[in-house]
Structures are given as structure tokens and as C-alpha cells.
């Protein structure tokens, strides 16, 4: 029964309970190796999708906004229709590639391209000989269970490419690129 007095130990228990309950959504146990691999696939897929959508959107816009024939020709040449995916310098699995079927470009594994031997060394599709671009998502650094940095970038020729670090956060169950930093230019 309450005597109408303030009970400091009861208040402390309530305060501790509130802190524990309010931090529960942010508390996370260590991921199992299988869960971590699945999360890293999601992270890389999100970083790749971000790069591909950015490139296709900018390329389509450049073609539309070209002011003369020279600009149109260059915009069309750099608005690649074939995208190659590289994960740590290797091919991703077939299921990974299928994640990108909804994009407005042909998506292929990096082993399906080669570099032309000419001066600029453009990336080309082995089958069609069309120019393309390689997008990569490589090492992942876990900052917190909800924040990572991903090394990645693109490569389309000897003088065409760049490295980036993608800062990403887990938001509403999906990994989202929140910031990019150019890390290298060939």
C-alpha cells in the first residue's frame, strides 16, 4: 500500500525500465555468418542500384538536353545500355543479378565484358561488342549495426571511371545511400 510518500527506489526502477525499453529497437545482437552475408548482399545491391540509377538518369537527361549534334553523339556514347556488375572484382551469383531486372538497362556479370585494346580501352560486351560500364561494390566497413561504408565505383575505359565510398544506413528495413565521397579517379 502507498503511504502517499515519494519512493525513490520505485522511481529509479521505472526510469531504468524506460531506458531499457526505449533502447530495445536499437539494441542488436551480433549477426550470424549467414545473416551477415545476406545483409552484405542487400548492402551491395543497394549501392549498385544507386550507382546504376544515377548513371542512367543522368545519361538519359544529357541525351535529351544536348544542344547540338556533337553533344548528342557524346551523350549517347556515354549513356551505356549495358551494365556489368563486379563484387570484389568477381561475378555475383545469378540470383544477385536478377535483383536488377527492373532497371532500364541490360545487367550482366563482369566476366561478360572485356576491355578494348585501343588507346581508350573502352569496356565492351564480349557478345555484342557494345560499349558498357562496370559498376562495383566491394569491401564493407560496419560502423554500427545500422551504418556501413561501402567501397565501390564505376569503370568504362582507361580515362573513364571513379571510385567512391558510399555511406549507408538501414532505414525502415532497407539499406539506403545517405552520402557519397569520391575516393579515386583513374
Secondary structure, DSSP 8 states (H G I E B T S, - for coil): ---S---HHHHHHHHHHHHHHHHTTT------HHHHHHHHHHHHHHHHHHHHHHHHHHHHHHHHH--SHHHHHHHHHHS-SEEEEEETTB---HHHHHTTTTSSSEEEEGGGEEE-SSTT--EEETTT--B-EEEEEEEEEEEETTEEEEEEEEEEETTEEEEEEEEEEEETTEEEEEEEEEEE--
